[in-house]
């Protein structure tokens, strides 16, 4: 019998498992420019408290998603950057899709009207799940950052809510 997967709020006590999944993403070389995991305190400071979730099966976290506001300026109050990470042992099972759908809903409930994501072109699975959930490519950021001495591009994706921020 397959374990039920539930999407729920990320709790501070989930950090160790979330951190491990984040490390797996870093190790791929195609998930983030980050090379080291921030402390919980640092991570907690920049991510929206109401928009951080995990995919859980019993006590095991299979993946996580969160958003971070792109600016402190009031005019951008509803614009945030998306992070979605899935454990290497849970890939290919639709976890990323479940997380992104739930994160979109949470973001709209909390007044976010635009979500954006910068994804390495090599991260085909992440691009696909974003497109599937209404994100569109708005451009390619060429040579946006160096990683291990090599310039890397990212694809900039954006999703505009059809429910929030329309008036």
N, C-alpha and C positions, 0 to 999 in steps of 0.2 A: 504494500500500500504506500502511495506517495504522500510525503508530508505536505501539509497545507502551507502555502506561502501567504503571509499577510504583510501589508504595507502599513507601517505606523511611524509615529514620531520618533526621531532619533533622540536618545537620552544620553546624558553625559557618561553613564556607565557603559554605553555602547562604543565609546571612543577606541578602546583597544582593538576591537574587531574591525571597526571602520578604518583605523590606522593601518592595520595589516592589509586590508583591501587596497588602500591608497598606495602602500608600498608596492604591491603587485602591479598597479598601474604605472608607477614610476619605472619599475623594472622593465616594462615593455618598451620604453623609449618612445611610445607613440600616444601617451595619454596626457602628458603635462610637461611643461618646461621645468617644473620643480625637480630638484634632486634630493631634497630632504623633507621629511614630514615636519610640519610645524607642531608646536606644543598644542595641547587642547585649548589652552588660554588664547593663544594666537588665532587658531582656527575658529574658535567660538566667537571671537571679536568681529571677524569679517563676514561671517555667514548669517543670513537672516534667521533668527530664532524660530520663526513660525513656518519656515520652509526648508526643513531638513528632515529627511525621511530615510527609513531603512526597509529593505525586503528581508523578512525574518521567517525562518522555518524552525519552529520550536525555539531553542536558545541560540541558534546559529544565524548570523547575519550573512546574507548572500550578496548584498550590494547596498549601495547608498546613493542618495542624490541630495543636492542642496543648491541654494542660490545665494549669490552675494551681490549686493547693490553695486552698480558700476560707478556711482558717484554719490557724494554727500550733498550735492547741490539739489535743491528742492525740485527744480524742473525735471530732473531725472529720477524722481522718487519711485517711479513705477517701472524702472528698467533694471534688469539684473542679469548676471552671468550664471549660466547653468554648469553644474558639475554632476556627472553620473559615472559611477564606478561599480563594476560587477566583479565579484570574486572569480579568479581563473577557473575554479571548480564549478561555477554556475553559469558560465558563458554558453550561449546558444540555446538557452531555455526560456527566452522571453523576459528575463528579469529586468534588463535595461529598459525595455518597452513599458513594463508595468511601472517601474520607477518614474520614468519620464512622464507618463500619463498622469500619475498621481501628483507629481511635482507641478505640472502645468495647472492642475485643478487647485492645488494649495496656493500657488502663486496668484491665481486670479482671485481666490477668496481673500487674499491679503493685499489686494490692490495693485499688483504688478501687471502692466499692460504689454510690456515687451520683454521677451527673453532672448538672450543671445548666447552663442557658444562659438568658441574658436577651437577648431578641431584639426589635427594634423591630417593631411590628405591620405596618409597611409592607414589611418584608423577607419577603414571602410565600414566596419560594423557600427561604429558610433555615428558616422554620417548617415547610414541607412535608417537607424532608429530615429534620428532627428527628422529626416525627411518624412518618414512615416507619420510623425506626429505634428506635421504642419510647419516645420521650419523650412526656410528657403535660403538659398545661398545669396548673400549680398556682396560677396567679393572674396578675393584671395589676397591675403596679406603676405606678400612675398618678402622673404628674408626678414621676418619680423623679430626673430630672436635666434641667438646662437645656442646650440646644445652640443656639448663635447667638442667645441671648436668648429662645428658645422652649422651654417645658416639653415634655418628651417622656415617653411611656409606654414600658414594655417588657413583653413577655409572658415570664413566668418558667416555664421548662420544666424537667422533671426526668426522669431515667431511673434506675431502681433496678435493679441487676444481679440476675439470677436465679442467678448462679454465685458471686459474691464477696460476703462479708459476710452470708451468710444464716444462719450458726450463731452 
